[in-house]
Amino acid sequence: MSELRYPRAAMLLAIALMANAVIAAPSRPAPSPSAYAWGWPIEAQGSADYYEFTLPLEVYRSVADPELRDIGVFDARGEPVPRWIGKAAAPVPAAGEVRELTVLPVHAPPGTPAGEMKLALERRGDQMTVRIDETAPGAAGARALVAGIADLGGLRADLRAVELEWPREIEPLILEVSVEGSTDLQQWFALGAGTVAGLREADESIEQRRIGLAGRELRYLRLSWNAAPPGWRVTRLVAHFAAAAAPEVREYLPLTPVGRDAADGGWLYDAGAAVAVDRLALELPGEQGLLRANLLAWLPGQSQWQGVHDGLFYRLRRDGAVAESDPLTLVPLRARRWKLVIRSGRSEPAPRLRLGWQPDRILFVAQGESPWRLVAGSASDREQDFPMARRFSDPGMLQLLERTGPAGRATLGARYELGGPRRLEPPRRPEWRRWSLWIALIAGVGVVGGMAWRLLRQGVPDSRSG
């Protein structure tokens, strides 16, 4: 492709951005690709007015600025192309419905698999109820609570989770619960499984009641379990309904410690890049681990650690079921360095830290001559107030581009060297200021000395007179 192939709106956008660039810095030329450390070929798919791709971890590890302002797009002739970097606006979640369900107990011989239980429908007036088929093989003999059935009252496809309650006196409790769905009580399909837990000791407590479910059309729920403790039953079941959320693109990075802080003994972790972390999990080794710990992050531009979370982290096994602390949900923090200070409990070997983030996406106008390339890593950009971000990324660019139609897809090829790692080093400041100061000081001393000499000569009387 050569030159421009996009609607008038995108053309006006490109012209406006380039005009702003000229006005903003008439005496300073636009950066060239060689001013950056690294480059990537952009492999555009098909023909489009603008293209979009997400930034891989390698790009984050190649920039000099944690805010990604030293990233640019250039065409085949080395001309900068308007681009936008950021995240799509998070969709506003639809209001959900929360409803308490009645749980009908299912008793069968201990150890009976849920799939072998025979259930029958019984109509009483206008109501459909559930009863256990007493004629099913194995129905006679000793009975135990092996499952629970709940009726949603109609077909639903928006069930997202259930929450369970049980008698507190049977705790400590760690139990694996499976959840299945059906439209007719005959054919069942898996919806999800999870560990419910309730443990209390001194001032510490652990509660896990929620089980996430896959959204499928169903009317009936079946909850089943194995090796439940005496006295176990579901005393309350709450269903959470909500519209299906748009799938999120999320990446994860497991980290092992790179050392310890001599001041407080905290474990130190280095991600190698300041990604915008919004999910965080601590993975404890072994089968029985319980820690109270303080998690901290070192944010760019800060001179001290900032607290992120102070609380319990655990991994506990009981009768084959494992309860683990849920991942933390954070306000996005662009931090490369992390620290874990254990306040109580022990972990040997050290726990792993698992970071999760939504990668930034980049949109660029199909301007100039293809192929295009991405460049990143320039310490000199900071000295020039980030010209790529300031002059080629208008805040209204995203909305204007999206009005022209969907973005074309693009991917990055293998990284190659442009200016190399030296571009990541801050430019050396000229020494003329320091030398000017010394010259001014010496000149000042000379002036003062000259004035003092003249005053001395004027004030000394001639010894040969009277």
C-alpha positions as MATLAB code, in Angstrom:
seq = 'MSELRYPRAAMLLAIALMANAVIAAPSRPAPSPSAYAWGWPIEAQGSADYYEFTLPLEVYRSVADPELRDIGVFDARGEPVPRWIGKAAAPVPAAGEVRELTVLPVHAPPGTPAGEMKLALERRGDQMTVRIDETAPGAAGARALVAGIADLGGLRADLRAVELEWPREIEPLILEVSVEGSTDLQQWFALGAGTVAGLREADESIEQRRIGLAGRELRYLRLSWNAAPPGWRVTRLVAHFAAAAAPEVREYLPLTPVGRDAADGGWLYDAGAAVAVDRLALELPGEQGLLRANLLAWLPGQSQWQGVHDGLFYRLRRDGAVAESDPLTLVPLRARRWKLVIRSGRSEPAPRLRLGWQPDRILFVAQGESPWRLVAGSASDREQDFPMARRFSDPGMLQLLERTGPAGRATLGARYELGGPRRLEPPRRPEWRRWSLWIALIAGVGVVGGMAWRLLRQGVPDSRSG';
ca = [
       0.000    0.000    0.000;
       1.169    3.532   -0.601;
      -0.018    6.870    0.735;
      -3.507    7.241    2.248;
      -6.494    4.933    1.910;
      -8.965    5.990    4.539;
     -12.097    8.102    4.972;
     -12.094   11.850    5.182;
     -12.432   11.869    8.985;
      -9.219    9.907    9.444;
      -7.469   12.087    6.849;
      -8.501   15.248    8.709;
      -7.256   13.674   11.937;
      -3.837   12.993   10.454;
      -3.609   16.486    8.984;
      -4.638   18.095   12.280;
      -2.117   16.096   14.265;
       0.710   16.876   11.867;
      -0.232   20.568   11.884;
      -0.168   20.584   15.680;
       3.245   18.979   15.563;
       4.601   21.740   13.393;
       3.090   24.453   15.588;
       4.252   22.836   18.817;
       7.903   22.575   17.822;
       8.720   24.613   14.697;
      12.442   24.637   15.368;
      12.936   20.995   16.410;
      12.593   18.169   13.881;
      10.483   15.111   14.634;
      12.357   12.155   16.144;
      13.777    9.559   13.785;
      13.649    5.776   14.320;
      17.373    5.723   15.098;
      16.671    7.826   18.203;
      15.078    4.743   19.804;
      16.663    1.589   21.164;
      14.468   -1.056   19.556;
      12.136   -1.658   16.655;
       9.511   -4.217   15.630;
       8.017   -4.741   12.182;
       4.240   -4.321   12.190;
       2.497   -7.023   10.220;
      -0.839   -5.496    9.167;
      -3.583   -7.900    8.166;
      -5.753   -6.849    5.241;
      -6.678   -3.321    4.247;
      -7.977   -0.868    6.840;
      -8.068    2.836    7.677;
      -6.332    2.202   10.989;
      -4.879   -0.805   12.794;
      -4.816   -2.132   16.331;
      -2.707   -4.543   18.369;
      -1.854   -5.142   22.021;
       1.582   -4.591   23.516;
       3.485   -7.721   24.525;
       5.624   -7.870   27.651;
       8.763   -7.473   25.530;
       7.733   -3.916   24.601;
       7.161   -2.979   28.243;
      10.666   -4.243   28.996;
      12.132   -2.135   26.182;
      10.918    1.349   27.129;
      12.682    3.990   29.196;
       9.446    5.609   30.402;
       7.019    3.544   32.567;
       4.116    5.569   31.144;
       4.959    4.330   27.606;
       5.452    7.838   26.234;
       8.624    6.861   24.367;
       6.781    4.582   21.928;
       6.135    5.582   18.334;
       5.045    4.274   14.951;
       6.926    5.114   11.746;
       6.179    4.374    8.112;
       8.599    2.893    5.563;
      10.087    6.335    4.828;
      10.850    7.015    8.490;
       7.973    9.477    8.969;
       6.083    9.386   12.294;
       2.472    8.203   12.198;
      -0.312    9.334   14.568;
      -0.897    6.698   17.244;
      -2.918    6.206   20.431;
      -1.876    4.025   23.384;
      -4.138    3.045   26.231;
      -6.894    0.730   27.365;
     -10.450    0.552   26.152;
     -13.016    2.005   28.521;
     -14.240   -0.691   30.864;
     -17.879   -1.622   30.130;
     -20.337   -0.646   32.814;
     -21.579   -3.927   34.342;
     -25.295   -4.470   34.047;
     -27.279   -4.556   37.247;
     -27.505   -8.150   38.386;
     -30.138  -10.109   40.269;
     -29.557  -11.886   43.571;
     -32.057  -14.489   44.684;
     -32.190  -17.046   47.486;
     -33.026  -20.573   46.341;
     -34.629  -23.443   48.225;
     -32.360  -26.475   48.442;
     -34.038  -29.883   48.427;
     -31.823  -32.499   50.134;
     -30.979  -35.680   48.241;
     -30.339  -38.754   50.403;
     -28.761  -41.890   48.983;
     -26.386  -44.634   50.108;
     -23.048  -43.060   51.125;
     -20.646  -42.750   48.201;
     -23.366  -42.878   45.523;
     -22.107  -40.899   42.492;
     -24.322  -37.979   41.620;
     -24.737  -39.285   38.083;
     -26.380  -42.487   39.333;
     -29.086  -40.769   41.356;
     -32.542  -41.068   39.800;
     -34.762  -38.052   40.165;
     -38.403  -37.721   39.217;
     -40.706  -34.774   38.589;
     -43.981  -34.451   40.453;
     -46.640  -31.893   39.624;
     -48.809  -30.508   42.403;
     -51.305  -28.111   41.001;
     -49.444  -25.518   38.978;
     -46.174  -26.219   40.746;
     -43.503  -28.663   39.621;
     -41.608  -30.248   42.502;
     -38.706  -32.692   42.719;
     -38.753  -36.055   44.444;
     -36.213  -38.847   44.665;
     -37.183  -41.958   42.749;
     -37.546  -44.512   45.535;
     -37.611  -47.366   42.990;
     -34.112  -46.635   41.680;
     -31.480  -49.345   42.252;
     -29.604  -48.797   45.466;
     -32.255  -46.547   46.946;
     -32.790  -48.870   49.878;
     -30.422  -49.239   52.801;
     -28.489  -46.706   54.823;
     -28.908  -43.161   53.554;
     -26.764  -40.054   53.754;
     -26.999  -36.533   52.428;
     -25.080  -36.680   49.140;
     -26.482  -33.770   47.128;
     -28.917  -30.883   46.962;
     -31.350  -29.831   44.214;
     -32.564  -26.279   43.542;
     -35.195  -25.079   41.076;
     -34.671  -21.687   39.393;
     -38.379  -21.575   38.498;
     -37.764  -21.329   34.753;
     -35.073  -21.492   32.112;
     -32.222  -19.082   32.777;
     -28.924  -18.569   30.941;
     -27.480  -15.793   33.091;
     -26.544  -17.627   36.316;
     -22.945  -16.611   37.113;
     -22.296  -17.808   40.677;
     -23.774  -19.335   43.813;
     -22.959  -18.719   47.466;
     -23.373  -21.402   50.113;
     -23.884  -21.270   53.861;
     -23.656  -24.153   56.332;
     -23.906  -24.688   60.103;
     -20.999  -22.906   61.721;
     -20.655  -25.523   64.445;
     -19.228  -28.073   61.954;
     -16.187  -25.890   61.232;
     -13.286  -26.078   60.578;
     -14.453  -26.960   57.084;
     -12.739  -27.368   53.703;
     -14.967  -29.103   51.158;
     -14.963  -29.471   47.369;
     -18.436  -28.843   45.892;
     -19.450  -29.614   42.297;
     -22.304  -27.741   40.622;
     -24.250  -29.166   37.675;
     -27.177  -27.894   35.642;
     -30.122  -29.439   33.856;
     -33.261  -28.454   32.006;
     -35.200  -31.652   32.807;
     -33.571  -33.337   35.848;
     -32.414  -36.175   33.585;
     -29.495  -34.852   31.546;
     -26.903  -33.002   33.596;
     -23.883  -30.917   32.571;
     -21.059  -29.418   34.603;
     -21.280  -25.731   35.488;
     -18.329  -25.396   37.825;
     -16.649  -26.589   40.981;
     -14.967  -24.911   43.878;
     -13.788  -25.217   47.427;
     -15.881  -23.800   50.236;
     -14.100  -23.173   53.498;
     -14.710  -21.884   56.982;
     -11.881  -21.757   59.512;
     -11.400  -19.646   62.589;
      -8.537  -19.478   65.037;
      -7.948  -16.692   67.548;
      -8.370  -13.423   65.641;
      -7.931  -14.969   62.188;
     -10.755  -16.271   60.002;
     -11.039  -17.707   56.490;
     -14.303  -17.860   54.570;
     -14.857  -19.067   51.007;
     -18.505  -19.357   50.053;
     -18.737  -18.370   46.384;
     -18.444  -20.710   43.379;
     -18.257  -19.182   39.898;
     -20.279  -20.875   37.161;
     -20.217  -21.123   33.383;
     -23.293  -19.517   31.840;
     -25.566  -22.083   30.171;
     -29.311  -22.406   29.795;
     -30.726  -24.390   32.707;
     -33.539  -24.611   35.184;
     -32.241  -26.964   37.874;
     -29.053  -27.004   39.922;
     -27.460  -30.028   41.536;
     -24.811  -29.573   44.204;
     -22.800  -32.630   45.207;
     -19.786  -33.362   47.395;
     -17.633  -36.181   48.756;
     -16.371  -36.820   52.288;
     -18.510  -34.132   53.881;
     -18.117  -33.873   57.675;
     -20.941  -34.979   59.995;
     -23.646  -32.357   60.239;
     -22.921  -30.852   56.811;
     -25.852  -29.394   54.924;
     -26.552  -26.316   52.815;
     -28.531  -23.997   55.038;
     -28.710  -21.185   52.497;
     -28.074  -20.965   48.750;
     -27.903  -17.591   47.008;
     -27.861  -17.353   43.204;
     -26.200  -14.444   41.406;
     -27.561  -13.628   37.940;
     -25.950  -11.146   35.544;
     -25.556  -10.482   31.852;
     -22.497  -12.043   30.257;
     -19.486   -9.770   30.572;
     -17.226   -9.097   27.610;
     -14.164  -11.348   27.751;
     -11.062   -9.623   29.072;
      -7.638  -10.068   27.560;
      -5.322  -10.588   30.487;
      -1.719  -11.710   30.804;
       0.003  -13.225   33.818;
       3.621  -13.355   34.955;
       4.870  -15.606   37.802;
       7.826  -14.182   39.744;
      10.293  -15.791   42.111;
      12.223  -13.629   44.591;
      15.448  -11.988   43.420;
      16.669  -11.262   46.953;
      15.711   -9.932   50.359;
      15.530   -6.445   51.821;
      18.220   -6.095   54.472;
      16.081   -3.584   56.388;
      12.994   -5.726   57.047;
      13.784   -9.141   55.547;
      11.075   -8.790   52.922;
      11.232  -10.861   49.752;
      11.992   -8.753   46.660;
      10.487   -9.379   43.216;
      11.338   -7.743   39.883;
       8.978   -7.965   36.880;
      11.490   -6.381   34.515;
       8.837   -3.884   33.401;
       6.274   -1.549   34.953;
       3.099   -3.190   33.685;
      -0.240   -1.925   35.023;
      -0.928   -4.717   37.528;
      -4.597   -5.128   38.518;
      -4.567   -8.775   39.662;
      -2.138  -10.285   42.128;
      -1.877  -13.723   43.717;
       0.574  -15.229   46.169;
       1.358  -18.876   45.455;
       2.446  -20.665   48.630;
       4.524  -23.848   48.467;
       3.438  -27.097   50.098;
       0.006  -28.144   51.286;
      -0.384  -26.251   54.552;
       0.566  -22.589   54.451;
      -0.930  -19.606   56.251;
       0.717  -16.181   56.236;
      -0.185  -12.694   57.316;
       1.899  -10.469   55.127;
       2.235   -6.950   53.833;
       2.591   -6.470   50.082;
       4.298   -3.313   48.815;
       5.178   -1.791   45.437;
       7.853    0.687   44.355;
       6.126    3.080   41.982;
       8.025    5.089   39.345;
       9.104    8.466   40.639;
       8.695    7.465   44.288;
      11.435    7.331   46.895;
       9.905    4.691   49.176;
       7.776    1.564   49.159;
       4.005    2.021   48.970;
       1.677   -0.376   50.774;
      -0.689   -2.320   48.497;
      -2.315   -4.967   50.713;
      -2.040   -6.243   54.268;
      -3.835   -9.494   54.984;
      -3.996  -13.276   54.988;
      -2.596  -15.533   52.277;
      -3.170  -19.278   52.549;
      -3.103  -22.685   50.908;
      -4.721  -25.378   53.040;
      -5.610  -29.012   52.297;
      -8.176  -31.109   54.144;
      -9.573  -34.487   53.056;
      -8.422  -33.959   49.474;
      -9.931  -30.460   49.103;
      -7.643  -27.429   48.781;
      -8.565  -23.894   49.821;
      -6.442  -21.051   48.455;
      -6.682  -17.330   49.033;
      -8.378  -15.519   46.159;
      -6.304  -13.289   43.866;
      -6.335   -9.633   44.832;
      -8.107   -7.114   42.604;
      -6.175   -3.835   42.529;
      -6.506   -0.389   41.080;
      -3.950   -0.655   38.239;
      -0.432    0.058   39.509;
       2.448    0.516   37.067;
       5.173   -0.985   39.198;
       8.200   -3.070   38.327;
       9.473   -3.850   41.823;
       7.431   -5.590   44.543;
       8.113   -6.652   48.114;
       6.469   -9.144   50.470;
       7.032   -8.684   54.210;
       5.811  -11.675   56.237;
       4.412  -10.577   59.578;
       3.397  -13.998   60.903;
       3.831  -17.524   59.634;
       6.648  -19.004   57.548;
       7.190  -19.958   53.931;
      10.164  -22.049   52.869;
      10.896  -21.947   50.022;
       9.751  -18.424   49.308;
       6.283  -17.907   47.799;
       5.840  -16.968   44.162;
       4.143  -13.733   43.192;
       1.788  -13.884   40.211;
       1.045  -10.579   38.480;
      -1.876  -10.054   36.128;
      -2.611   -7.104   33.852;
      -4.603   -6.051   30.813;
      -2.074   -5.193   28.092;
      -2.303   -1.723   26.602;
      -3.459   -1.539   23.030;
      -2.090    0.714   20.343;
      -4.007    2.177   17.414;
      -2.277    3.896   14.516;
      -3.541    5.592   11.359;
      -2.726    3.852    8.064;
      -0.827    6.916    6.948;
       2.267    7.061    4.790;
       3.923    4.137    3.097;
       3.783    0.603    4.445;
       5.234   -1.416    6.051;
       5.104    0.335    9.381;
       7.202   -0.335   12.433;
       6.943    0.210   16.154;
       9.851    1.852   17.999;
      10.455    2.085   21.745;
      13.088    3.109   24.268;
      14.451    6.647   24.292;
      15.792    8.408   27.354;
      16.231   11.581   25.293;
      12.449   11.714   24.832;
      12.178   12.724   28.482;
      14.558   15.626   27.852;
      12.301   16.761   24.986;
       9.026   16.327   26.894;
       8.093   13.135   25.021;
       7.516   14.454   21.507;
       5.895   11.245   20.218;
       3.221   11.299   22.915;
       2.794   15.073   22.832;
       2.693   15.641   19.098;
       1.311   12.441   17.595;
      -1.340   11.265   20.070;
      -4.344   13.539   20.419;
      -6.678   12.660   23.343;
      -9.681   12.596   20.980;
      -8.024   10.294   18.503;
      -9.641    7.087   19.766;
     -13.223    8.326   19.452;
     -12.604    9.820   16.005;
     -10.971    6.672   14.686;
     -13.681    4.373   15.998;
     -16.302    6.397   14.107;
     -14.623    5.486   10.813;
     -15.268    1.774   11.361;
     -13.570   -1.239   12.932;
      -9.807   -1.385   13.250;
      -7.714   -3.726   11.169;
      -5.738   -6.357   13.049;
      -1.974   -6.220   13.287;
       0.781   -8.121   15.052;
       4.425   -7.442   15.882;
       7.332   -9.326   14.389;
      10.663  -10.053   16.051;
      12.444   -7.226   17.863;
      15.575   -5.786   16.280;
      18.107   -3.195   17.354;
      17.921    0.433   16.230;
      19.974    2.759   18.420;
      20.599   -0.045   20.896;
      20.680   -0.032   24.713;
      22.650    3.226   24.802;
      19.431    5.033   23.818;
      18.028    4.055   27.209;
      20.750    5.960   29.049;
      19.980    9.583   29.954;
      21.957   11.992   27.778;
      24.899   13.616   29.508;
      24.192   17.189   30.369;
      26.667   19.730   28.955;
      29.345   20.930   31.359;
      29.091   24.557   30.279;
      26.832   25.465   33.223;
      29.308   24.239   35.790;
      32.217   25.945   34.027;
      30.200   29.158   33.685;
      29.592   29.120   37.423;
      33.289   28.702   38.161;
      34.212   31.474   35.739;
      31.638   33.760   37.336;
      32.977   32.981   40.816;
      36.588   33.589   39.785;
      35.632   36.820   38.034;
      33.730   37.941   41.128;
      36.729   37.205   43.342;
      38.911   39.187   40.941;
      36.608   42.184   41.017;
      36.380   42.150   44.804;
      40.168   41.785   45.093;
      40.749   44.705   42.746;
      38.370   46.911   44.689;
      40.087   45.994   47.950;
      43.531   46.794   46.511;
      42.390   50.235   45.334;
      40.849   51.018   48.700;
      44.022   50.014   50.513;
      46.180   52.243   48.329;
      43.892   55.224   48.855;
      43.752   54.793   52.615;
      47.560   54.396   53.397;
      49.354   57.837   54.201;
      52.713   58.659   52.674;
      55.376   57.978   55.366;
      57.728   60.594   53.876;
      55.380   63.474   54.532;
      55.602   65.607   57.736;
];
